[in-house]
């Protein structure tokens, strides 16, 4: 959410409507201009359009804007709809993302007026009862504005936020070499592995609320449509000739770049230490403000057994490859309290705590099978 600024004496008339193709430039400018409020302040650059990333995983999506009288875009948000496992059955799952407001749109109670009707329409059109969304924990303003139930929000039928899980956006910094890398039993996947990799991903998804169903056809679709993702991107761990874990490091830069707006607090100290080591080891330094990070997401990460030693071998292999390629870091979704967390021990990491919520319309109950389950299906690279 944007920092506060004095509003003009005569407030501009703003309307909430569905996005049009001609809004894309204004939407991309708003994403670039409104930094997420955290110790590491970041803004997002999308290309070739804002919606291009949605097509990588969503079967449908709707984008909304807050528009001024001259067509200027002062706010935006999106709802993506995809297939997901709900109590073991494939259903429709939503994701709420890209919520941004300019200073001209803040304080106008737009969420009270529009949020409920928008989600009601999506539910009615797509049969979607549950919507996931993530918020950076240190973004207190966003959490207060969205998750705190007030008399006013209840009166207007605002959707309700239920915390599902905390997780760390974990950066594995590649500045240091791994002196005792143990990637035994890990190799790159080949075309012959596509059925087995798809089956493993689907097995992992079934045990998670909202997990992504992964048929062989869906995996092939992703390989054909995600820029730069090939079957050779997958590192697979084998035991007795069987694939028991996989991960696919992926550079999202063709559709999304993460640009530094500023370093504050603990992240300022992290940058100083990282860059001092980078200069000594002739490694890339962290970007300056207004420069993008060069990194890979650890996508399609699946270890259905929960065996941390399997993940450790996958991380060692991915780390070595990414370091050779000159990336700054690998980005992983690390659920708090997850049994796989042990695999990250010994790596130079920084963590940005975030919270994953399920958002529902008033009157929709969230079952205990969702509230008490493991980390939901959530592909961090696509949000």
Beta strands, then each sheet from edge to edge (+ up, - down):
strand 1: 15-18
strand 2: 40-46
strand 3: 60-67
strand 4: 73-86
strand 5: 89-101
strand 6: 130-136
strand 7: 160-173
strand 8: 186-188
strand 9: 234-239
strand 10: 242-250
strand 11: 256-263
strand 12: 295-302
strand 13: 329-335
strand 14: 349-360
sheet 1: 1+ 3- 4+ 5- 6- 14+ 7- 13+ 12+ 10- 9+ 8-
sheet 2: 2+ 11-
end
